[in-house]
Amino acid sequence: MRSNDMNEQSSNELNEKPRILIVDNNSRFARSARLVLDRSKKYVAGSVIDPRRALETARSFKPDLVLVDLIMPQEDGMEVAAQLEGDWALHAVPIVFLTSLITAEEAKDGRRVYGHRILPKPTRSAELFALVEQNLPCCAEC
């Protein structure tokens, strides 16, 4: 196989994998979640730690799912969600709010904030995968 063919194949594989964007001012969480998702080889993950850059990052990254920290100092998750919903290319992308303010037990009742699911921040890889697969529109294909 020629080098060009391999690059094209790799590019096609990346385009077929669901794209997950993580917006969280906690750089440790954002980085670790991105690495866990990337290493699974099932997803392409990106992260942004400055919520003021979330819209421009989402426009270029073109996510299939956005995980947004609910409480951030510069802009909160609701402001980020409003910006994403107001963008014609991103308005249909599912958004899930993550927070340390609720427990897994409290989240079982399907709590929502402005129509978006609100879930506890995952602390283990298995929890992160479950969260993504339950909220990704193409989860049946993952």
N, CA and C atoms as an extended XYZ file, in Angstrom:
426
Properties=species:S:1:pos:R:3:atomname:S:1:resname:S:1:resid:I:1 pbc="F F F"
N         0.845       -1.182        0.000 N   MET     1
C         0.000        0.000        0.000 CA  MET     1
C         0.886        1.240        0.000 C   MET     1
N         0.572        2.185       -0.819 N   ARG     2
C         1.351        3.413       -0.897 CA  ARG     2
C         1.122        4.265        0.340 C   ARG     2
N         2.084        5.137        0.639 N   SER     3
C         1.999        6.022        1.796 CA  SER     3
C         0.749        6.891        1.738 C   SER     3
N         0.433        7.412        0.556 N   ASN     4
C        -0.758        8.244        0.396 CA  ASN     4
C        -2.030        7.481        0.741 C   ASN     4
N        -2.084        6.199        0.301 N   ASP     5
C        -3.245        5.365        0.592 CA  ASP     5
C        -3.397        5.150        2.086 C   ASP     5
N        -2.265        4.940        2.787 N   MET     6
C        -2.323        4.720        4.238 CA  MET     6
C        -2.786        5.982        4.947 C   MET     6
N        -2.299        7.147        4.517 N   ASN     7
C        -2.741        8.395        5.136 CA  ASN     7
C        -4.232        8.610        4.906 C   ASN     7
N        -4.692        8.300        3.696 N   GLU     8
C        -6.100        8.452        3.389 CA  GLU     8
C        -6.932        7.489        4.224 C   GLU     8
N        -6.443        6.252        4.397 N   GLN     9
C        -7.161        5.267        5.192 CA  GLN     9
C        -7.227        5.725        6.648 C   GLN     9
N        -6.122        6.199        7.205 N   SER    10
C        -6.107        6.677        8.586 CA  SER    10
C        -7.061        7.841        8.750 C   SER    10
N        -7.078        8.732        7.786 N   SER    11
C        -7.975        9.880        7.832 CA  SER    11
C        -9.429        9.416        7.793 C   SER    11
N        -9.737        8.442        6.944 N   ASN    12
C       -11.097        7.910        6.861 CA  ASN    12
C       -11.509        7.244        8.155 C   ASN    12
N       -10.594        6.495        8.783 N   GLU    13
C       -10.910        5.847       10.054 CA  GLU    13
C       -11.224        6.895       11.116 C   GLU    13
N       -10.449        7.975       11.149 N   LEU    14
C       -10.704        9.035       12.124 CA  LEU    14
C       -12.063        9.673       11.879 C   LEU    14
N       -12.423        9.849       10.602 N   ASN    15
C       -13.696       10.472       10.281 CA  ASN    15
C       -14.879        9.583       10.641 C   ASN    15
N       -14.686        8.267       10.674 N   GLU    16
C       -15.767        7.347       10.982 CA  GLU    16
C       -15.969        7.170       12.482 C   GLU    16
N       -14.964        7.414       13.272 N   LYS    17
C       -15.084        7.258       14.719 CA  LYS    17
C       -15.853        8.435       15.303 C   LYS    17
N       -16.710        8.154       16.289 N   PRO    18
C       -17.408        9.256       16.946 CA  PRO    18
C       -16.420       10.222       17.599 C   PRO    18
N       -16.746       11.491       17.520 N   ARG    19
C       -15.875       12.542       18.036 CA  ARG    19
C       -16.490       13.113       19.315 C   ARG    19
N       -15.718       13.088       20.382 N   ILE    20
C       -16.178       13.543       21.696 CA  ILE    20
C       -15.353       14.762       22.099 C   ILE    20
N       -16.030       15.866       22.424 N   LEU    21
C       -15.348       17.070       22.895 CA  LEU    21
C       -15.624       17.237       24.384 C   LEU    21
N       -14.568       17.445       25.152 N   ILE    22
C       -14.663       17.641       26.592 CA  ILE    22
C       -14.331       19.099       26.889 C   ILE    22
N       -15.257       19.793       27.548 N   VAL    23
C       -15.057       21.189       27.930 CA  VAL    23
C       -15.037       21.225       29.456 C   VAL    23
N       -13.857       21.439       30.017 N   ASP    24
C       -13.713       21.413       31.472 CA  ASP    24
C       -12.504       22.243       31.857 C   ASP    24
N       -12.675       23.157       32.794 N   ASN    25
C       -11.550       23.990       33.222 CA  ASN    25
C       -10.553       23.225       34.082 C   ASN    25
N       -10.906       22.035       34.528 N   ASN    26
C        -9.983       21.184       35.270 CA  ASN    26
C        -9.132       20.434       34.242 C   ASN    26
N        -7.922       20.935       34.031 N   SER    27
C        -7.074       20.372       32.973 CA  SER    27
C        -6.730       18.912       33.224 C   SER    27
N        -6.609       18.511       34.467 N   ARG    28
C        -6.298       17.099       34.763 CA  ARG    28
C        -7.436       16.188       34.319 C   ARG    28
N        -8.671       16.584       34.635 N   PHE    29
C        -9.820       15.773       34.220 CA  PHE    29
C        -9.937       15.758       32.706 C   PHE    29
N        -9.863       16.933       32.086 N   ALA    30
C       -10.023       17.025       30.631 CA  ALA    30
C        -8.977       16.175       29.914 C   ALA    30
N        -7.740       16.274       30.354 N   ARG    31
C        -6.657       15.516       29.712 CA  ARG    31
C        -6.838       14.021       29.924 C   ARG    31
N        -7.124       13.603       31.150 N   SER    32
C        -7.246       12.169       31.416 CA  SER    32
C        -8.445       11.572       30.686 C   SER    32
N        -9.562       12.293       30.654 N   ALA    33
C       -10.734       11.791       29.937 CA  ALA    33
C       -10.437       11.675       28.441 C   ALA    33
N        -9.764       12.676       27.885 N   ARG    34
C        -9.401       12.651       26.462 CA  ARG    34
C        -8.497       11.456       26.169 C   ARG    34
N        -7.495       11.239       27.011 N   LEU    35
C        -6.565       10.133       26.789 CA  LEU    35
C        -7.269        8.779       26.895 C   LEU    35
N        -8.145        8.626       27.874 N   VAL    36
C        -8.875        7.366       28.035 CA  VAL    36
C        -9.709        7.078       26.793 C   VAL    36
N       -10.415        8.083       26.305 N   LEU    37
C       -11.253        7.881       25.119 CA  LEU    37
C       -10.413        7.617       23.870 C   LEU    37
N        -9.331        8.366       23.701 N   ASP    38
C        -8.452        8.157       22.546 CA  ASP    38
C        -7.834        6.760       22.553 C   ASP    38
N        -7.379        6.338       23.702 N   ARG    39
C        -6.704        5.030       23.801 CA  ARG    39
C        -7.641        3.864       23.557 C   ARG    39
N        -8.927        4.090       23.694 N   SER    40
C        -9.890        3.009       23.453 CA  SER    40
C        -9.938        2.638       21.976 C   SER    40
N        -9.487        3.555       21.116 N   LYS    41
C        -9.516        3.388       19.661 CA  LYS    41
C       -10.935        3.371       19.097 C   LYS    41
N       -11.939        3.639       19.952 N   LYS    42
C       -13.331        3.692       19.504 CA  LYS    42
C       -13.770        5.121       19.213 C   LYS    42
N       -13.041        6.081       19.765 N   TYR    43
C       -13.438        7.480       19.662 CA  TYR    43
C       -12.244        8.350       19.304 C   TYR    43
N       -12.559        9.530       18.801 N   VAL    44
C       -11.570       10.594       18.652 CA  VAL    44
C       -12.005       11.645       19.666 C   VAL    44
N       -11.132       11.952       20.606 N   ALA    45
C       -11.503       12.886       21.667 CA  ALA    45
C       -10.675       14.154       21.586 C   ALA    45
N       -11.300       15.249       21.937 N   GLY    46
C       -10.628       16.536       22.020 CA  GLY    46
C       -11.039       17.197       23.315 C   GLY    46
N       -10.255       18.143       23.758 N   SER    47
C       -10.614       18.832       24.994 CA  SER    47
C       -10.242       20.299       24.899 C   SER    47
N       -10.950       21.091       25.668 N   VAL    48
C       -10.662       22.516       25.773 CA  VAL    48
C       -10.865       22.893       27.240 C   VAL    48
N        -9.878       23.579       27.806 N   ILE    49
C        -9.973       23.926       29.225 CA  ILE    49
C       -10.461       25.351       29.459 C   ILE    49
N       -10.472       26.161       28.433 N   ASP    50
C       -11.000       27.518       28.544 CA  ASP    50
C       -12.375       27.523       27.882 C   ASP    50
N       -13.437       27.595       28.681 N   PRO    51
C       -14.776       27.520       28.090 CA  PRO    51
C       -15.067       28.636       27.101 C   PRO    51
N       -14.320       29.715       27.177 N   ARG    52
C       -14.520       30.809       26.214 CA  ARG    52
C       -14.073       30.403       24.816 C   ARG    52
N       -13.308       29.314       24.703 N   ARG    53
C       -12.845       28.822       23.392 CA  ARG    53
C       -13.648       27.605       22.930 C   ARG    53
N       -14.657       27.223       23.693 N   ALA    54
C       -15.415       26.007       23.379 CA  ALA    54
C       -16.087       26.075       22.013 C   ALA    54
N       -16.716       27.204       21.687 N   LEU    55
C       -17.428       27.310       20.420 CA  LEU    55
C       -16.477       27.193       19.239 C   LEU    55
N       -15.373       27.944       19.258 N   GLU    56
C       -14.440       27.875       18.130 CA  GLU    56
C       -13.812       26.478       18.032 C   GLU    56
N       -13.536       25.862       19.172 N   THR    57
C       -12.974       24.506       19.151 CA  THR    57
C       -13.987       23.525       18.579 C   THR    57
N       -15.233       23.641       19.001 N   ALA    58
C       -16.277       22.739       18.502 CA  ALA    58
C       -16.495       22.918       17.002 C   ALA    58
N       -16.426       24.137       16.538 N   ARG    59
C       -16.598       24.374       15.097 CA  ARG    59
C       -15.531       23.654       14.284 C   ARG    59
N       -14.303       23.664       14.755 N   SER    60
C       -13.237       23.010       13.993 CA  SER    60
C       -13.175       21.502       14.267 C   SER    60
N       -13.525       21.077       15.470 N   PHE    61
C       -13.437       19.663       15.844 CA  PHE    61
C       -14.635       18.850       15.335 C   PHE    61
N       -15.794       19.495       15.220 N   LYS    62
C       -17.023       18.863       14.735 CA  LYS    62
C       -17.402       17.616       15.564 C   LYS    62
N       -17.735       17.830       16.849 N   PRO    63
C       -18.022       16.688       17.729 CA  PRO    63
C       -19.375       16.037       17.460 C   PRO    63
N       -19.475       14.772       17.871 N   ASP    64
C       -20.740       14.045       17.856 CA  ASP    64
C       -21.402       14.101       19.232 C   ASP    64
N       -20.626       14.456       20.244 N   LEU    65
C       -21.097       14.570       21.624 CA  LEU    65
C       -20.184       15.549       22.344 C   LEU    65
N       -20.777       16.410       23.185 N   VAL    66
C       -19.990       17.358       23.969 CA  VAL    66
C       -20.267       17.110       25.449 C   VAL    66
N       -19.214       16.912       26.212 N   LEU    67
C       -19.298       16.769       27.661 CA  LEU    67
C       -18.813       18.078       28.265 C   LEU    67
N       -19.670       18.755       29.020 N   VAL    68
C       -19.370       20.093       29.522 CA  VAL    68
C       -19.474       20.123       31.040 C   VAL    68
N       -18.419       20.614       31.685 N   ASP    69
C       -18.476       20.842       33.122 CA  ASP    69
C       -19.530       21.908       33.377 C   ASP    69
N       -20.372       21.688       34.347 N   LEU    70
C       -21.455       22.628       34.625 CA  LEU    70
C       -20.959       23.914       35.279 C   LEU    70
N       -20.001       23.795       36.190 N   ILE    71
C       -19.522       24.946       36.952 CA  ILE    71
C       -18.076       25.250       36.553 C   ILE    71
N       -17.883       26.391       35.894 N   MET    72
C       -16.546       26.837       35.510 CA  MET    72
C       -16.465       28.336       35.781 C   MET    72
N       -15.279       28.844       36.100 N   PRO    73
C       -15.185       30.255       36.490 CA  PRO    73
C       -15.400       31.280       35.368 C   PRO    73
N       -14.866       31.055       34.182 N   GLN    74
C       -14.973       32.071       33.129 CA  GLN    74
C       -16.377       32.109       32.521 C   GLN    74
N       -16.896       30.961       32.161 N   GLU    75
C       -18.248       30.795       31.627 CA  GLU    75
C       -18.748       29.473       32.163 C   GLU    75
N       -19.993       29.437       32.597 N   ASP    76
C       -20.481       28.154       33.093 CA  ASP    76
C       -20.965       27.285       31.931 C   ASP    76
N       -21.249       26.051       32.252 N   GLY    77
C       -21.660       25.106       31.225 CA  GLY    77
C       -22.909       25.512       30.478 C   GLY    77
N       -23.821       26.187       31.171 N   MET    78
C       -25.053       26.622       30.506 CA  MET    78
C       -24.764       27.668       29.438 C   MET    78
N       -23.799       28.543       29.687 N   GLU    79
C       -23.415       29.532       28.673 CA  GLU    79
C       -22.767       28.847       27.469 C   GLU    79
N       -21.918       27.865       27.747 N   VAL    80
C       -21.280       27.106       26.661 CA  VAL    80
C       -22.346       26.398       25.833 C   VAL    80
N       -23.298       25.738       26.512 N   ALA    81
C       -24.365       25.023       25.804 CA  ALA    81
C       -25.187       25.980       24.942 C   ALA    81
N       -25.491       27.156       25.460 N   ALA    82
C       -26.271       28.132       24.692 CA  ALA    82
C       -25.529       28.552       23.429 C   ALA    82
N       -24.222       28.728       23.527 N   GLN    83
C       -23.435       29.096       22.346 CA  GLN    83
C       -23.449       27.972       21.311 C   GLN    83
N       -23.277       26.732       21.775 N   LEU    84
C       -23.280       25.595       20.851 CA  LEU    84
C       -24.644       25.438       20.189 C   LEU    84
N       -25.706       25.599       20.967 N   GLU    85
C       -27.055       25.464       20.419 CA  GLU    85
C       -27.380       26.586       19.437 C   GLU    85
N       -26.752       27.728       19.605 N   GLY    86
C       -26.998       28.862       18.730 CA  GLY    86
C       -26.233       28.811       17.421 C   GLY    86
N       -25.348       27.852       17.286 N   ASP    87
C       -24.553       27.716       16.071 CA  ASP    87
C       -25.257       26.743       15.127 C   ASP    87
N       -25.487       27.170       13.885 N   TRP    88
C       -26.253       26.343       12.949 CA  TRP    88
C       -25.622       24.980       12.703 C   TRP    88
N       -24.304       24.869       12.756 N   ALA    89
C       -23.640       23.589       12.479 CA  ALA    89
C       -23.567       22.690       13.707 C   ALA    89
N       -23.803       23.245       14.881 N   LEU    90
C       -23.629       22.479       16.125 CA  LEU    90
C       -24.912       22.309       16.933 C   LEU    90
N       -25.982       22.948       16.513 N   HIS    91
C       -27.189       22.985       17.348 CA  HIS    91
C       -27.779       21.613       17.669 C   HIS    91
N       -27.531       20.609       16.852 N   ALA    92
C       -28.110       19.288       17.073 CA  ALA    92
C       -27.177       18.332       17.825 C   ALA    92
N       -25.969       18.779       18.136 N   VAL    93
C       -25.009       17.916       18.833 CA  VAL    93
C       -25.455       17.750       20.287 C   VAL    93
N       -25.570       16.510       20.763 N   PRO    94
C       -25.960       16.293       22.156 CA  PRO    94
C       -24.923       16.865       23.122 C   PRO    94
N       -25.433       17.455       24.193 N   ILE    95
C       -24.588       18.027       25.238 CA  ILE    95
C       -24.961       17.359       26.551 C   ILE    95
N       -23.957       16.943       27.296 N   VAL    96
C       -24.173       16.376       28.625 CA  VAL    96
C       -23.383       17.212       29.613 C   VAL    96
N       -24.073       17.682       30.651 N   PHE    97
C       -23.396       18.425       31.707 CA  PHE    97
C       -22.808       17.444       32.709 C   PHE    97
N       -21.580       17.707       33.111 N   LEU    98
C       -20.914       16.914       34.137 CA  LEU    98
C       -20.675       17.792       35.353 C   LEU    98
N       -20.830       17.224       36.528 N   THR    99
C       -20.612       17.992       37.741 CA  THR    99
C       -20.243       17.075       38.898 C   THR    99
N       -19.558       17.646       39.845 N   SER   100
C       -19.247       16.934       41.084 CA  SER   100
C       -20.312       17.223       42.132 C   SER   100
N       -21.331       17.991       41.773 N   LEU   101
C       -22.355       18.415       42.724 CA  LEU   101
C       -23.458       17.386       42.952 C   LEU   101
N       -23.541       16.370       42.088 N   ILE   102
C       -24.549       15.336       42.302 CA  ILE   102
C       -23.886       13.963       42.329 C   ILE   102
N       -24.579       13.029       42.925 N   THR   103
C       -24.080       11.653       43.007 CA  THR   103
C       -24.708       10.820       41.898 C   THR   103
N       -24.166        9.641       41.700 N   ALA   104
C       -24.723        8.728       40.703 CA  ALA   104
C       -26.165        8.372       41.070 C   ALA   104
N       -26.431        8.228       42.350 N   GLU   105
C       -27.789        7.909       42.811 CA  GLU   105
C       -28.763        9.038       42.453 C   GLU   105
N       -28.343       10.274       42.658 N   GLU   106
C       -29.197       11.419       42.336 CA  GLU   106
C       -29.433       11.534       40.833 C   GLU   106
N       -28.465       11.116       40.044 N   ALA   107
C       -28.578       11.224       38.585 CA  ALA   107
C       -29.506       10.175       37.989 C   ALA   107
N       -29.818        9.133       38.740 N   LYS   108
C       -30.657        8.053       38.213 CA  LYS   108
C       -32.057        8.515       37.827 C   LYS   108
N       -32.512        9.620       38.396 N   ASP   109
C       -33.867       10.079       38.089 CA  ASP   109
C       -33.941       10.847       36.764 C   ASP   109
N       -32.828       10.891       36.036 N   GLY   110
C       -32.829       11.536       34.717 CA  GLY   110
C       -32.813       13.045       34.776 C   GLY   110
N       -32.184       13.592       35.793 N   ARG   111
C       -32.139       15.045       35.946 CA  ARG   111
C       -31.626       15.726       34.689 C   ARG   111
N       -32.192       16.902       34.434 N   ARG   112
C       -31.804       17.692       33.268 CA  ARG   112
C       -31.689       19.155       33.662 C   ARG   112
N       -30.808       19.847       32.979 N   VAL   113
C       -30.657       21.284       33.125 CA  VAL   113
C       -30.818       21.864       31.725 C   VAL   113
N       -31.817       22.694       31.540 N   TYR   114
C       -32.124       23.273       30.232 CA  TYR   114
C       -32.222       22.199       29.146 C   TYR   114
N       -32.806       21.076       29.503 N   GLY   115
C       -33.040       20.006       28.546 CA  GLY   115
C       -31.872       19.050       28.328 C   GLY   115
N       -30.746       19.313       28.968 N   HIS   116
C       -29.574       18.456       28.803 CA  HIS   116
C       -29.387       17.595       30.044 C   HIS   116
N       -28.968       16.368       29.826 N   ARG   117
C       -28.700       15.483       30.956 CA  ARG   117
C       -27.617       16.071       31.835 C   ARG   117
N       -27.740       15.832       33.122 N   ILE   118
C       -26.702       16.231       34.060 CA  ILE   118
C       -26.279       14.971       34.804 C   ILE   118
N       -24.989       14.713       34.780 N   LEU   119
C       -24.449       13.488       35.350 CA  LEU   119
C       -23.246       13.804       36.228 C   LEU   119
N       -22.971       12.921       37.187 N   PRO   120
C       -21.765       13.128       37.995 CA  PRO   120
C       -20.520       12.915       37.145 C   PRO   120
N       -19.473       13.659       37.465 N   LYS   121
C       -18.213       13.464       36.740 CA  LYS   121
C       -17.731       12.036       36.961 C   LYS   121
N       -17.405       11.354       35.892 N   PRO   122
C       -16.918        9.978       36.050 CA  PRO   122
C       -15.543        9.968       36.707 C   PRO   122
N       -15.351        9.025       37.594 N   THR   123
C       -14.061        8.917       38.268 CA  THR   123
C       -13.274        7.707       37.793 C   THR   123
N       -13.913        6.840       37.033 N   ARG   124
C       -13.226        5.662       36.500 CA  ARG   124
C       -13.469        5.568       34.995 C   ARG   124
N       -12.564        4.904       34.313 N   SER   125
C       -12.670        4.751       32.856 CA  SER   125
C       -13.981        4.095       32.454 C   SER   125
N       -14.388        3.051       33.173 N   ALA   126
C       -15.621        2.344       32.832 CA  ALA   126
C       -16.824        3.279       32.909 C   ALA   126
N       -16.831        4.178       33.888 N   GLU   127
C       -17.924        5.141       34.021 CA  GLU   127
C       -17.937        6.111       32.832 C   GLU   127
N       -16.754        6.528       32.407 N   LEU   128
C       -16.657        7.442       31.271 CA  LEU   128
C       -17.164        6.778       29.998 C   LEU   128
N       -16.767        5.537       29.742 N   PHE   129
C       -17.232        4.819       28.555 CA  PHE   129
C       -18.748        4.648       28.587 C   PHE   129
N       -19.286        4.288       29.745 N   ALA   130
C       -20.732        4.107       29.867 CA  ALA   130
C       -21.463        5.417       29.594 C   ALA   130
N       -20.950        6.505       30.136 N   LEU   131
C       -21.551        7.826       29.931 CA  LEU   131
C       -21.571        8.169       28.446 C   LEU   131
N       -20.454        7.969       27.768 N   VAL   132
C       -20.361        8.284       26.339 CA  VAL   132
C       -21.307        7.400       25.540 C   VAL   132
N       -21.275        6.115       25.778 N   GLU   133
C       -22.091        5.199       24.981 CA  GLU   133
C       -23.582        5.412       25.197 C   GLU   133
N       -23.973        5.825       26.398 N   GLN   134
C       -25.393        6.075       26.664 CA  GLN   134
C       -25.885        7.368       26.030 C   GLN   134
N       -24.983        8.277       25.719 N   ASN   135
C       -25.396        9.593       25.237 CA  ASN   135
C       -24.988        9.896       23.809 C   ASN   135
N       -24.246        9.021       23.194 N   LEU   136
C       -23.818        9.219       21.824 CA  LEU   136
C       -24.917        8.763       20.869 C   LEU   136
N       -25.295        9.610       19.923 N   PRO   137
C       -26.388        9.237       19.011 CA  PRO   137
C       -26.145        7.930       18.266 C   PRO   137
N       -24.915        7.626       17.948 N   CYS   138
C       -24.614        6.407       17.174 CA  CYS   138
C       -24.151        5.281       18.088 C   CYS   138
N       -24.560        5.284       19.353 N   CYS   139
C       -24.017        4.315       20.324 CA  CYS   139
C       -24.227        2.870       19.901 C   CYS   139
N       -25.231        2.580       19.120 N   ALA   140
C       -25.458        1.215       18.674 CA  ALA   140
C       -24.338        0.739       17.761 C   ALA   140
N       -23.641        1.689       17.108 N   GLU   141
C       -22.566        1.341       16.189 CA  GLU   141
C       -21.219        1.268       16.868 C   GLU   141
N       -21.093        1.784       18.104 N   CYS   142
C       -19.796        1.850       18.784 CA  CYS   142
C       -19.344        0.506       19.285 C   CYS   142
